Amino acid sequence: MTTTDLTDLAAVIAAYDQARAEADKWTKSAEVLRKRIEEAMGQAEEATVAGLPAFTWRRTGAFNARRFTTDHPDLATKYTRPVTREELDTEALAAEHTDLFTAYRGRRFLREA
């Protein structure tokens, strides 16, 4: 792991922490309001305000197989089929080409407490 010292950016880090806290607060508020709107919409795919489109809530095409299997186990069994697929053996790649594997790993920006 590589490390760098950000002591000179203490004010920037404090501002970042404050901005994240505000963003989290507003995200939570928006989620509460969104749930109220979704409840009011029920199964409707579109909602209007004063006759103008305001929200849409449409099926995305993604199928929730886990929920379907729980709710309809008999049908899930009937429509389950074996699937064969090829996938990259990342464990072997990491063991044999550590630097290359590391270069292609995703990165997440996390604030350490």
Order of alpha helices (4+ residues) and beta strands (2+ residues): alpha-beta-beta-alpha-alpha-alpha-alpha
